[in-house]
Protein backbone atom coordinates (compact mmCIF):
# COMPACT_ATOMS: atom_id res chain seq x y z
CA UNK A 1 0.00 0.00 0.00
CA UNK A 2 2.75 2.44 0.97
CA UNK A 3 4.55 1.76 -2.29
CA UNK A 4 1.42 2.22 -4.41
CA UNK A 5 0.49 5.51 -2.73
CA UNK A 6 4.08 6.73 -2.87
CA UNK A 7 4.22 5.91 -6.58
CA UNK A 8 0.85 7.55 -7.32
CA UNK A 9 1.86 10.71 -5.44
CA UNK A 10 5.09 10.91 -7.43
CA UNK A 11 3.25 10.26 -10.69
CA UNK A 12 0.72 13.05 -10.04
CA UNK A 13 3.54 15.40 -9.03
CA UNK A 14 5.48 14.57 -12.20
CA UNK A 15 2.44 15.01 -14.45
CA UNK A 16 1.85 18.37 -12.78
CA UNK A 17 5.44 19.41 -13.45
CA UNK A 18 5.16 18.46 -17.12
CA UNK A 19 1.71 20.00 -17.71
CA UNK A 20 2.71 23.22 -15.94
CA UNK A 21 5.88 23.70 -18.00
CA UNK A 22 8.18 23.45 -14.96
CA UNK A 23 10.02 20.53 -16.59
CA UNK A 24 11.10 22.81 -19.46
CA UNK A 25 14.21 24.77 -18.43
CA UNK A 26 13.58 27.37 -21.15
CA UNK A 27 10.25 28.22 -19.53
CA UNK A 28 11.82 28.50 -16.08
CA UNK A 29 14.65 30.70 -17.32
CA UNK A 30 12.21 32.91 -19.21
CA UNK A 31 10.21 33.30 -16.00
CA UNK A 32 13.40 34.40 -14.26
CA UNK A 33 14.26 36.78 -17.12
CA UNK A 34 12.33 39.85 -15.99
CA UNK A 35 14.33 42.14 -18.28
CA UNK A 36 13.96 39.98 -21.39
CA UNK A 37 11.64 37.28 -22.74
CA UNK A 38 9.57 37.21 -19.55
CA UNK A 39 7.06 34.35 -19.36
CA UNK A 40 4.94 34.72 -16.20
CA UNK A 41 3.47 31.18 -16.43
CA UNK A 42 5.45 29.90 -13.45
CA UNK A 43 3.70 32.29 -11.11
CA UNK A 44 0.50 30.38 -11.98
CA UNK A 45 2.21 27.06 -11.16
CA UNK A 46 3.39 28.29 -7.77
CA UNK A 47 0.08 30.00 -7.03
CA UNK A 48 -2.06 27.02 -8.03
CA UNK A 49 0.16 24.57 -6.13
CA UNK A 50 0.46 26.64 -2.94
CA UNK A 51 -3.26 27.47 -2.81
CA UNK A 52 -4.32 23.84 -3.42
CA UNK A 53 -1.87 22.68 -0.76
CA UNK A 54 -2.98 25.37 1.69
CA UNK A 55 -6.64 24.25 1.41
CA UNK A 56 -5.83 20.52 1.25
CA UNK A 57 -3.53 20.61 4.30
CA UNK A 58 -6.29 22.11 6.39
CA UNK A 59 -8.61 19.28 5.36
CA UNK A 60 -6.16 16.44 6.08
CA UNK A 61 -4.98 17.99 9.36
CA UNK A 62 -8.52 17.43 10.69
CA UNK A 63 -7.51 13.79 11.04
CA UNK A 64 -5.67 12.72 14.17
CA UNK A 65 -2.97 11.08 12.07
CA UNK A 66 -2.06 10.43 8.43
CA UNK A 67 -3.47 7.25 6.87
CA UNK A 68 -0.31 5.17 6.68
CA UNK A 69 1.99 6.68 9.35
CA UNK A 70 1.49 7.08 13.10
CA UNK A 71 1.75 10.89 13.15
CA UNK A 72 2.13 14.03 11.07
CA UNK A 73 5.77 15.02 10.91
CA UNK A 74 6.21 18.72 10.14
CA UNK A 75 9.42 20.77 10.11
CA UNK A 76 9.90 22.44 13.48
CA UNK A 77 12.76 24.85 12.72
CA UNK A 78 11.75 28.47 12.43
CA UNK A 79 15.28 29.85 12.27
CA UNK A 80 16.19 32.08 9.35
CA UNK A 81 19.83 31.18 9.71
CA UNK A 82 23.01 30.95 7.73
CA UNK A 83 22.47 27.43 6.27
CA UNK A 84 18.97 28.42 5.07
CA UNK A 85 20.03 31.67 3.42
CA UNK A 86 23.33 30.37 2.00
CA UNK A 87 21.50 27.33 0.67
CA UNK A 88 18.79 29.47 -0.93
CA UNK A 89 21.39 31.67 -2.68
CA UNK A 90 23.28 28.63 -4.02
CA UNK A 91 20.04 26.94 -5.11
CA UNK A 92 18.65 30.05 -6.80
CA UNK A 93 21.91 30.56 -8.68
CA UNK A 94 21.96 26.97 -9.94
CA UNK A 95 18.25 27.19 -10.81
CA UNK A 96 18.96 30.27 -12.94
CA UNK A 97 21.93 28.67 -14.73
CA UNK A 98 20.32 25.31 -15.45
CA UNK A 99 16.58 26.07 -15.39
CA UNK A 100 15.99 22.94 -13.29
CA UNK A 101 15.00 22.55 -9.65
CA UNK A 102 15.10 19.02 -8.16
CA UNK A 103 11.62 17.71 -9.11
CA UNK A 104 11.65 18.77 -12.77
CA UNK A 105 15.25 17.55 -13.16
CA UNK A 106 14.24 14.06 -11.98
CA UNK A 107 11.05 13.89 -14.01
CA UNK A 108 12.92 15.12 -17.12
CA UNK A 109 15.57 12.41 -16.69
CA UNK A 110 13.83 9.74 -18.86
CA UNK A 111 13.73 12.25 -21.74
CA UNK A 112 17.53 11.84 -21.81
CA UNK A 113 18.57 15.37 -22.81
CA UNK A 114 22.39 15.58 -22.45
CA UNK A 115 22.07 18.61 -20.13
CA UNK A 116 19.74 16.66 -17.82
CA UNK A 117 22.03 13.63 -17.82
CA UNK A 118 24.85 15.86 -16.56
CA UNK A 119 22.69 17.91 -14.17
CA UNK A 120 21.07 15.06 -12.18
CA UNK A 121 24.21 13.16 -11.02
CA UNK A 122 25.83 16.46 -10.04
CA UNK A 123 22.66 17.42 -8.16
CA UNK A 124 22.81 14.14 -6.23
CA UNK A 125 26.49 14.78 -5.42
CA UNK A 126 25.43 18.26 -4.28
CA UNK A 127 22.68 16.83 -2.05
CA UNK A 128 25.35 14.73 -0.34
CA UNK A 129 27.79 17.66 -0.01
CA UNK A 130 25.04 19.97 1.29
CA UNK A 131 23.93 17.46 3.92
CA UNK A 132 27.52 17.02 5.11
CA UNK A 133 28.12 20.79 5.16
CA UNK A 134 24.92 21.38 7.12
CA UNK A 135 26.10 19.11 9.89
CA UNK A 136 29.71 20.34 9.90
CA UNK A 137 30.76 22.04 13.17
CA UNK A 138 32.69 24.74 11.29
CA UNK A 139 29.58 25.81 9.40
CA UNK A 140 27.32 25.70 12.44
CA UNK A 141 29.81 27.70 14.55
CA UNK A 142 29.86 30.28 11.78
CA UNK A 143 26.09 30.58 12.24
CA UNK A 144 26.49 32.00 15.74
CA UNK A 145 28.99 34.61 14.65
CA UNK B 1 -5.32 30.87 -24.43
CA UNK B 2 -1.76 30.32 -25.58
CA UNK B 3 -0.13 33.37 -26.95
CA UNK B 4 3.59 33.73 -27.43
CA UNK B 5 5.22 36.44 -25.41
CA UNK B 6 8.09 38.05 -27.23
CA UNK B 7 10.16 40.75 -25.71
CA UNK B 8 10.53 43.93 -27.70
CA UNK B 9 13.80 44.54 -25.86
CA UNK B 10 15.79 41.58 -27.09
CA UNK B 11 19.39 42.57 -27.61
CA UNK B 12 21.66 41.39 -30.39
CA UNK B 13 23.23 38.65 -28.25
CA UNK B 14 19.92 37.24 -27.10
CA UNK B 15 19.30 34.94 -30.08
CA UNK B 16 20.19 31.92 -27.92
CA UNK B 17 17.05 32.52 -25.87
CA UNK B 18 14.21 30.15 -26.71
CA UNK B 19 10.95 32.07 -26.48
CA UNK B 20 8.18 30.25 -24.62
CA UNK B 21 4.44 30.78 -24.79
CA UNK B 22 2.54 32.18 -21.82
CA UNK B 23 0.41 29.22 -20.61
CA UNK B 24 -1.65 30.41 -17.64
CA UNK B 25 -4.27 27.62 -17.72
CA UNK B 26 -1.91 24.70 -18.30
CA UNK B 27 0.42 26.10 -15.65
CA UNK B 28 -2.42 26.62 -13.18
CA UNK B 29 -3.71 23.08 -13.86
CA UNK B 30 -0.22 21.64 -13.43
CA UNK B 31 0.19 23.61 -10.22
CA UNK B 32 -3.08 22.19 -8.88
CA UNK B 33 -1.83 18.64 -9.66
CA UNK B 34 1.41 19.40 -7.78
CA UNK B 35 -0.72 20.66 -4.89
CA UNK B 36 -2.89 17.52 -4.93
CA UNK B 37 0.26 15.41 -4.75
CA UNK B 38 1.57 17.46 -1.80
CA UNK B 39 -1.78 16.97 -0.01
CA UNK B 40 -1.67 13.21 -0.76
CA UNK B 41 1.79 12.95 0.79
CA UNK B 42 0.62 14.85 3.89
CA UNK B 43 -2.67 12.94 4.21
CA UNK B 44 -1.17 9.50 3.64
CA UNK B 45 2.36 9.75 5.08
CA UNK B 46 2.16 12.92 7.16
CA UNK B 47 5.18 14.42 5.42
CA UNK B 48 6.20 17.48 3.44
CA UNK B 49 6.43 16.74 -0.31
CA UNK B 50 9.80 18.41 -0.81
CA UNK B 51 11.62 16.78 -3.69
CA UNK B 52 15.10 17.54 -2.35
CA UNK B 53 14.24 15.82 0.94
CA UNK B 54 12.43 12.94 -0.78
CA UNK B 55 15.48 12.37 -3.02
CA UNK B 56 17.80 12.43 0.00
CA UNK B 57 15.54 9.93 1.73
CA UNK B 58 15.23 7.66 -1.32
CA UNK B 59 19.03 7.61 -1.76
CA UNK B 60 19.63 7.29 2.02
CA UNK B 61 21.96 10.31 1.95
CA UNK B 62 23.26 11.68 5.26
CA UNK B 63 20.69 13.58 7.27
CA UNK B 64 17.76 11.90 5.49
CA UNK B 65 14.57 10.91 7.30
CA UNK B 66 14.03 7.24 8.04
CA UNK B 67 10.91 6.07 6.19
CA UNK B 68 12.59 5.35 2.92
CA UNK B 69 10.06 2.99 1.31
CA UNK B 70 7.47 5.46 0.01
CA UNK B 71 10.17 7.96 -1.03
CA UNK B 72 11.78 5.46 -3.40
CA UNK B 73 8.34 4.82 -4.93
CA UNK B 74 7.63 8.55 -5.15
CA UNK B 75 10.82 9.08 -7.18
CA UNK B 76 9.85 6.14 -9.42
CA UNK B 77 6.46 7.83 -9.93
CA UNK B 78 8.21 11.09 -10.90
CA UNK B 79 10.33 9.19 -13.42
CA UNK B 80 7.27 7.36 -14.79
CA UNK B 81 5.32 10.59 -15.42
CA UNK B 82 6.99 11.59 -18.73
CA UNK B 83 6.86 7.99 -19.97
CA UNK B 84 3.11 7.83 -19.28
CA UNK B 85 2.65 11.20 -20.98
CA UNK B 86 4.50 10.00 -24.09
CA UNK B 87 2.67 6.64 -24.07
CA UNK B 88 -0.63 8.52 -24.10
CA UNK B 89 0.54 10.45 -27.14
CA UNK B 90 1.26 13.70 -25.32
CA UNK B 91 4.14 15.93 -26.36
CA UNK B 92 6.65 17.26 -23.84
CA UNK B 93 8.17 20.46 -25.21
CA UNK B 94 11.56 20.95 -23.62
CA UNK B 95 14.68 22.99 -24.21
CA UNK B 96 17.53 22.03 -21.90
CA UNK B 97 20.68 24.21 -21.89
CA UNK B 98 23.37 22.49 -23.94
CA UNK B 99 26.41 23.90 -22.16
CA UNK B 100 27.35 20.75 -20.25
CA UNK B 101 30.00 22.25 -17.91
CA UNK B 102 27.44 24.93 -16.97
CA UNK B 103 24.82 22.23 -16.35
CA UNK B 104 27.30 20.36 -14.13
CA UNK B 105 27.87 23.52 -12.05
CA UNK B 106 24.11 24.19 -11.98
CA UNK B 107 23.33 20.67 -10.74
CA UNK B 108 25.99 20.91 -8.04
CA UNK B 109 24.66 24.29 -6.86
CA UNK B 110 21.03 23.08 -6.86
CA UNK B 111 21.85 19.92 -4.91
CA UNK B 112 24.16 21.61 -2.39
CA UNK B 113 21.85 24.59 -1.97
CA UNK B 114 18.65 22.61 -1.41
CA UNK B 115 20.33 20.25 1.08
CA UNK B 116 21.93 23.14 2.96
CA UNK B 117 18.77 25.25 2.86
CA UNK B 118 16.52 22.30 3.81
CA UNK B 119 14.23 22.66 0.81
CA UNK B 120 13.60 23.65 -2.77
CA UNK B 121 10.71 25.04 -4.85
CA UNK B 122 8.41 22.28 -3.59
CA UNK B 123 9.51 21.97 0.05
CA UNK B 124 9.74 25.69 0.77
CA UNK B 125 7.84 27.13 -2.19
CA UNK B 126 4.73 24.94 -2.17
CA UNK B 127 4.53 23.11 1.18
CA UNK B 128 6.24 25.81 3.27
CA UNK B 129 4.12 28.66 1.94
CA UNK B 130 0.99 26.51 2.38
CA UNK B 131 1.98 26.07 6.05
CA UNK B 132 2.50 29.86 6.28
CA UNK B 133 6.09 29.25 7.38
CA UNK B 134 8.07 32.49 7.60
CA UNK B 135 11.32 30.52 7.31
CA UNK B 136 10.11 29.08 3.99
CA UNK B 137 8.99 32.51 2.78
CA UNK B 138 12.50 33.82 3.50
CA UNK B 139 14.00 30.93 1.52
CA UNK B 140 11.62 31.53 -1.42
CA UNK B 141 12.35 35.26 -1.55
CA UNK B 142 16.10 34.61 -1.47
CA UNK B 143 16.20 31.82 -4.05
CA UNK B 144 13.86 33.68 -6.41
CA UNK B 145 16.02 36.80 -6.09
CA UNK B 146 19.16 34.74 -6.74
CA UNK B 147 17.46 33.22 -9.80
CA UNK B 148 16.43 36.63 -11.17
CA UNK B 149 19.93 38.04 -10.65
CA UNK B 150 21.61 34.97 -12.19
CA UNK B 151 19.49 35.02 -15.36
CA UNK B 152 19.90 38.80 -15.63
CA UNK B 153 23.69 38.51 -15.42
CA UNK B 154 23.84 35.52 -17.79
CA UNK B 155 21.58 36.99 -20.45
CA UNK B 156 22.01 40.74 -20.19
CA UNK B 157 25.53 41.25 -18.79
CA UNK B 158 27.54 38.28 -20.05
CA UNK B 159 25.27 37.70 -23.04
CA UNK B 160 24.46 34.00 -22.69
CA UNK B 161 26.20 30.80 -21.65
Interface residues (C-beta under 8 A of the other chain):
Chain A: X2 X3 X4 X5 X6 X7 X8 X9 X10 X11 X12 X13 X14 X15 X16 X17 X18 X19 X20 X21 X22 X23 X24 X25 X26 X27 X29 X30 X32 X33 X34 X35 X36 X37 X38 X39 X40 X41 X42 X44 X45 X46 X47 X48 X49 X50 X51 X52 X53 X54 X56 X57 X59 X60 X61 X63 X65 X66 X67 X68 X69 X71 X72 X73 X74 X75 X77 X78 X79 X80 X83 X84 X85 X86 X87 X88 X89 X90 X91 X92 X93 X94 X95 X96 X97 X98 X99 X100 X101 X102 X103 X105 X106 X107 X108 X109 X110 X111 X113 X114 X115 X116 X118 X119 X120 X121 X122 X123 X124 X125 X126 X127 X128 X129 X130 X131 X132 X133 X134 X135
Chain B: X5 X6 X7 X9 X10 X14 X17 X18 X19 X20 X21 X22 X23 X24 X26 X27 X28 X29 X30 X31 X32 X33 X34 X35 X36 X37 X38 X39 X40 X41 X42 X43 X44 X45 X46 X47 X48 X49 X51 X52 X55 X56 X59 X61 X62 X63 X64 X65 X67 X69 X70 X71 X72 X73 X74 X75 X76 X77 X78 X79 X80 X81 X82 X83 X84 X85 X90 X92 X93 X94 X95 X96 X97 X98 X99 X100 X102 X103 X104 X105 X106 X107 X108 X109 X110 X111 X112 X113 X114 X115 X116 X117 X118 X120 X121 X122 X124 X125 X126 X127 X128 X129 X130 X131 X132 X133 X134 X135 X138 X139 X140 X142 X143 X144 X145 X146 X147 X148 X149 X150 X151 X152 X154 X155 X156 X161
